[in-house]
Amino acid sequence: MPNPSQLATRRREYAAGGLAEADLAATWPEQLGRWLDEAESAGVNELNAVVLATASADGQPSARTVLLKAYDERGIVIYTNYTSRKGREAEANPRASLVVPFYDLERQVVVVGRLERATREEAEAYFASRPRGAQISAWASEQSSVVASRAELERRHAEVAARFDGQEVPLPAFWGGLRLVPETIEFWQGRNDRLHDRLRFRRTDDDWVVERLSP
């Protein structure tokens, strides 16, 4: 474990490859899918783990790692308890940013846009695919609220399990998807000498343009 004085000198060159305009897919969903496929082929751990940053109505930011569960031309979807901190902030201030880190491939994807709720039908389909224990946890946990102890959390889980014993666990009314609708989505590839490749899709009135950003 490096001590603080050593952190300033920790560095390595990024030499895994580059990202040229000619190599970029025609659309950002296609490019994201391409990089996710390459991450899977490379054995990247938790390849759909992303960092979602939101902010309160007065601008206080918060960030956390969540799991990307769906994406298409409409945006990128994660699931949560709507009464959680990110759920409340999405309602009060829908501006958000998301980072998909592919550290092993020296890449990241940076998305900026606005949050909206996914449809109830989408949430029901996803919730039905979750393990039963996770479904029960969605009911038992008042996400982001203070809980007295681990024992209290496990007691709630046991109570919910008993409540739905022998039946399907329904989707809670307070739980569902958040879709980040991109205004920009940047594909970042590390390069030698910190001359990284940064290609950004930016939404215009009726289409997308691709821009190269300085590293």
C-alpha positions as CSV (number, residue, x, y, z in Angstrom):
1,M,0.0,0.0,0.0
2,P,1.6,3.3,-1.1
3,N,1.8,6.1,1.4
4,P,0.5,9.5,0.4
5,S,4.0,10.8,-0.5
6,Q,4.3,8.0,-3.1
7,L,1.0,8.6,-4.8
8,A,2.2,11.6,-6.8
9,T,4.9,9.4,-8.5
10,R,2.6,6.5,-9.3
11,R,2.0,6.4,-13.1
12,R,2.2,4.1,-16.0
13,E,1.9,4.7,-19.7
14,Y,-1.3,3.7,-21.5
15,A,-0.3,1.8,-24.6
16,A,-3.2,-0.7,-25.2
17,G,-4.3,1.1,-28.4
18,G,-5.9,4.1,-29.8
19,L,-9.3,5.3,-31.0
20,A,-9.5,7.0,-34.4
21,E,-12.6,8.6,-35.9
22,A,-12.5,6.0,-38.7
23,D,-12.8,3.2,-36.1
24,L,-15.7,4.7,-34.2
25,A,-19.1,3.1,-34.7
26,A,-21.9,5.1,-36.4
27,T,-23.9,5.4,-33.2
28,W,-23.0,5.6,-29.5
29,P,-25.1,2.5,-28.5
30,E,-23.2,0.5,-31.1
31,Q,-19.9,1.8,-29.9
32,L,-20.8,1.1,-26.2
33,G,-21.9,-2.4,-27.2
34,R,-18.6,-2.9,-29.0
35,W,-16.6,-1.9,-25.9
36,L,-18.8,-4.0,-23.6
37,D,-18.2,-7.0,-25.8
38,E,-14.5,-6.4,-25.9
39,A,-14.5,-6.0,-22.1
40,E,-16.3,-9.3,-21.7
41,S,-13.8,-11.1,-24.1
42,A,-11.0,-9.6,-22.1
43,G,-12.4,-11.0,-18.8
44,V,-13.0,-7.6,-17.2
45,N,-14.5,-8.0,-13.8
46,E,-17.9,-6.4,-13.2
47,L,-17.9,-5.0,-16.7
48,N,-21.3,-3.3,-16.2
49,A,-20.3,-1.6,-13.0
50,V,-20.7,2.2,-13.5
51,V,-20.4,5.3,-11.4
52,L,-23.5,7.4,-11.3
53,A,-23.2,11.0,-10.0
54,T,-26.3,13.0,-9.1
55,A,-26.9,16.2,-7.2
56,S,-29.5,17.6,-4.8
57,A,-31.7,20.6,-5.7
58,D,-29.1,22.9,-4.1
59,G,-26.2,21.3,-6.0
60,Q,-24.7,19.0,-3.4
61,P,-23.2,16.1,-5.4
62,S,-23.1,12.4,-4.6
63,A,-21.8,9.5,-6.5
64,R,-21.9,5.7,-6.2
65,T,-21.2,2.5,-8.1
66,V,-24.3,0.9,-9.6
67,L,-24.9,-1.7,-12.3
68,L,-25.8,-0.9,-15.9
69,K,-28.8,-3.1,-16.8
70,A,-29.9,-1.9,-20.2
71,Y,-29.1,0.6,-22.9
72,D,-30.5,1.6,-26.3
73,E,-30.8,4.8,-28.3
74,R,-33.1,6.3,-25.6
75,G,-30.4,6.1,-22.9
76,I,-28.7,4.0,-20.2
77,V,-30.8,2.3,-17.5
78,I,-30.0,1.4,-13.8
79,Y,-32.5,0.3,-11.2
80,T,-33.0,1.6,-7.7
81,N,-35.4,2.4,-4.8
82,Y,-36.9,5.7,-5.8
83,T,-36.8,6.8,-2.1
84,S,-33.0,6.3,-2.1
85,R,-30.7,9.3,-2.2
86,K,-30.1,9.0,-5.9
87,G,-33.9,8.5,-6.5
88,R,-34.8,11.6,-4.6
89,E,-32.0,13.6,-6.3
90,A,-33.2,12.4,-9.7
91,E,-36.6,13.9,-8.9
92,A,-35.3,17.2,-7.5
93,N,-32.5,17.7,-10.0
94,P,-32.5,15.4,-13.0
95,R,-29.1,16.5,-14.2
96,A,-26.6,13.6,-13.9
97,S,-23.4,12.0,-15.1
98,L,-22.2,8.4,-15.4
99,V,-18.8,6.8,-15.9
100,V,-18.2,3.3,-17.3
101,P,-14.7,2.4,-16.3
102,F,-12.8,-0.2,-18.2
103,Y,-9.5,0.1,-16.3
104,D,-7.9,-3.1,-17.6
105,L,-8.5,-1.8,-21.2
106,E,-7.3,1.7,-20.4
107,R,-10.8,3.0,-21.4
108,Q,-13.7,4.9,-20.0
109,V,-17.1,6.1,-21.2
110,V,-18.4,9.4,-19.8
111,V,-22.1,10.2,-20.1
112,V,-23.8,13.5,-19.3
113,G,-27.5,14.1,-19.5
114,R,-30.8,14.0,-17.6
115,L,-32.5,11.3,-15.6
116,E,-36.0,10.1,-16.2
117,R,-37.9,7.0,-14.9
118,A,-38.0,3.9,-17.0
119,T,-41.5,2.5,-17.8
120,R,-43.3,0.3,-15.3
121,E,-43.3,-2.4,-17.9
122,E,-39.5,-2.3,-18.1
123,A,-39.2,-2.4,-14.4
124,E,-41.5,-5.3,-14.0
125,A,-39.6,-7.3,-16.6
126,Y,-36.3,-6.7,-15.0
127,F,-37.6,-7.2,-11.4
128,A,-39.0,-10.6,-12.4
129,S,-35.5,-11.6,-13.6
130,R,-33.8,-10.9,-10.3
131,P,-33.0,-13.6,-7.8
132,R,-35.8,-14.1,-5.2
133,G,-33.5,-12.9,-2.3
134,A,-32.8,-9.7,-4.2
135,Q,-36.5,-9.2,-4.8
136,I,-37.2,-9.6,-1.1
137,S,-34.3,-7.1,-0.2
138,A,-35.9,-4.5,-2.4
139,W,-39.0,-4.6,-0.2
140,A,-37.0,-4.9,3.1
141,S,-34.5,-2.1,2.7
142,E,-35.4,1.5,3.1
143,Q,-32.5,2.4,0.9
144,S,-30.2,5.2,2.1
145,S,-32.0,5.6,5.4
146,V,-30.3,5.0,8.7
147,V,-30.9,1.4,10.1
148,A,-30.3,0.5,13.8
149,S,-28.3,-2.6,13.1
150,R,-27.6,-5.5,10.8
151,A,-29.9,-7.6,12.9
152,E,-32.8,-5.1,12.2
153,L,-32.1,-5.4,8.4
154,E,-32.1,-9.2,8.5
155,R,-35.4,-9.1,10.6
156,R,-37.1,-7.0,7.9
157,H,-35.8,-9.4,5.2
158,A,-37.2,-12.4,7.1
159,E,-40.6,-10.7,7.6
160,V,-40.9,-9.9,3.9
161,A,-39.8,-13.5,3.0
162,A,-42.6,-14.8,5.2
163,R,-45.1,-12.3,3.8
164,F,-44.6,-13.5,0.2
165,D,-44.0,-17.2,1.1
166,G,-45.4,-19.4,-1.6
167,Q,-46.1,-16.6,-4.1
168,E,-44.2,-14.4,-6.5
169,V,-42.7,-11.3,-5.1
170,P,-44.3,-8.3,-6.8
171,L,-42.5,-5.2,-8.0
172,P,-42.7,-2.5,-5.2
173,A,-44.4,0.7,-6.2
174,F,-41.3,2.6,-4.9
175,W,-38.8,0.7,-7.0
176,G,-37.9,0.9,-10.7
177,G,-35.6,2.1,-13.4
178,L,-33.8,5.4,-14.0
179,R,-32.8,6.1,-17.5
180,L,-29.9,8.6,-18.2
181,V,-30.8,10.2,-21.5
182,P,-27.5,11.3,-22.9
183,E,-26.7,14.8,-24.2
184,T,-23.0,13.9,-24.6
185,I,-21.3,10.5,-24.4
186,E,-17.5,10.4,-24.6
187,F,-15.4,7.4,-25.4
188,W,-11.9,7.8,-23.8
189,Q,-8.9,5.7,-24.8
190,G,-5.7,6.1,-22.9
191,R,-2.5,6.8,-25.0
192,N,1.2,7.3,-24.4
193,D,2.4,10.6,-23.0
194,R,-1.1,11.4,-21.8
195,L,-2.1,12.3,-25.4
196,H,-5.4,10.3,-24.9
197,D,-8.0,9.8,-27.5
198,R,-11.3,11.4,-26.6
199,L,-14.2,11.1,-29.1
200,R,-17.5,12.5,-28.0
201,F,-21.0,12.1,-29.4
202,R,-23.0,15.3,-28.8
203,R,-26.7,15.6,-29.4
204,T,-27.9,18.4,-31.6
205,D,-31.5,19.4,-32.4
206,D,-32.1,16.4,-34.7
207,D,-29.0,14.3,-34.8
208,W,-25.6,13.5,-33.2
209,V,-22.2,15.0,-34.1
210,V,-18.8,13.5,-33.2
211,E,-16.1,15.7,-31.8
212,R,-12.5,15.1,-30.8
213,L,-11.6,16.6,-27.4
214,S,-8.2,17.6,-26.2
215,P,-6.8,15.2,-23.6
